[in-house]
Amino acid sequence: MRQVEVPFVVYWGDADPAELIFYPNVFRYVMQAEHALFRGLGYTLQTMRELGVVNPRVHVEADYRKPLWVHDRGVCRLWVSKIGRSSLRLDFALVKDGEEEPAVTGHLVQVFVDARTMRPVPVPEELRRALEADEY
């Protein structure tokens, strides 16, 4: 299934007073990778609106395994791990440059819903096929 890698830098404004990454900023890096995944497949917010669907996140989870400090650089790897009838699970890992073990791992689940009723709908078939492809 599809995956992307997006570089990140922990800037001073991304950190708490102890110079460790402030936890919500991990999800900002993940959202950038998620954006790259969907954009790479030709799906933007406008495309989704045209299809009449939105895909809110219904679950997010992260495990902080190693510290990320101000000035650390690395990549956020994000990959499709499961496609359900109306849901999509994306797993992620933030890996510092020069290291093999991730500093942060986790996943998020989104559900495709009708933009007007907010009721679940199937993942659009064309998007499903693109997410299932092994091409990068």
N, C-alpha and C positions, 0 to 999 in steps of 0.2 A: 504494500500500500504506500501511498504518498508520504514524503517527508520533506522538511526544509531545514536549513540552518541559517540563522541570522546572527551576525556579530553583536556583541553588547560591550559597553564600557560602563563601569560603575563610577559615575561622576559624583562630585562632592554633594550636589543637591539630591542625589539618590540615596544618601546614607543618613544614618541617625547620628547623634552626638558621639557615639563610640567609634564612628567611622566604618561601621558595618552597614551593609545594604539594608535599607528600611524595607521590610517585608512586602508591602504592596508593589514596590518597584519590580520585584520578580515577575509579577503578573503583567506589568507593562511590557517587559521583554517578551513574555509569552504571547501577549496580544500582537506585538509586532511580527512575531513568527507566524501566528495564525493569519494575520493580514497578508503576509507574503504567500502563504499557502493558497488562500482563496484567490488572491489577485493573480497568482501564477496560473490558476485554472480558469481565469476569466470571469470570476465571480466577485463583483463589487457590491456595495450596499444598493446601488442603483439596479444592478442586475437582479438582486434578490427582491427588491420592491416590484420590479416588472413581473417577477414570477408570483408575487403576492404572498411571499413567505419571509419570515424573519427567523433567526436562530439564536434565541437567548441562551445564556449559560445557566444551567440548573444545578451544577455541582462543580466546585473547584477544590483541589487538594494539593498540598505541597509538603515535602519533607526537606528540611534544611540539614544537610549532611556535613558541610564544611563551610567556613565563613567566606563571604564575599566582601572584600574591603574596597574602600575608595581607591580608584585607579586600576582595579582588576579588570582584565579584558578576557573575553571568551566568546563562546557561541551558545545560542539557545537552539537546541535541536527539538523539533516538534514533529510528531508522526501520527498518522491515523492508526489507531489500534483496534477500533471496532466501529462498524457501521450497523446500526439497528434499523428497524422499520422507519422510525422518525427521529432517531437520535444518532449522535456522532460522539465518539470518545477520542480525544487527542491526548497523547502522552507527551511529556517534555522532560528535558534534562538541560541544565545550565552547567557547562563545563568550562573551567578556566583554561586559558592558553597554557600549554605545557603540561597539562594534567590529563589523566585518563578517566579518573573517577569523577562523577558529577558532584558539584557543590549543592545543587538543588535538583530534586526530581518531583514529578507529580503528574496530575492529569486534570482534564476538564471534560465535562459532558455538556453538550448543547442539544436542544430539541428544536426541530423545525416545526414551526407553527404557522397557521394562517394569520396574516398580518392584521386582519380585521377582527377575527373571533378569538385569536390567541389559543386556538385548539390545535393539538398535534396533527400534522400532516406527514405523509411519507417524504423522505429525503428526495428531492427532485432527481429523477432517474439519470439525467445527463451528468449531474454533479456526482451522483453515486458512482457512476462508471469512471469518472475522472479521478475520484478519490481512491478507488480500488486499483487503479493502474499502477504498475511498478515503475513507470517512467518518472524521471526526476527533472 
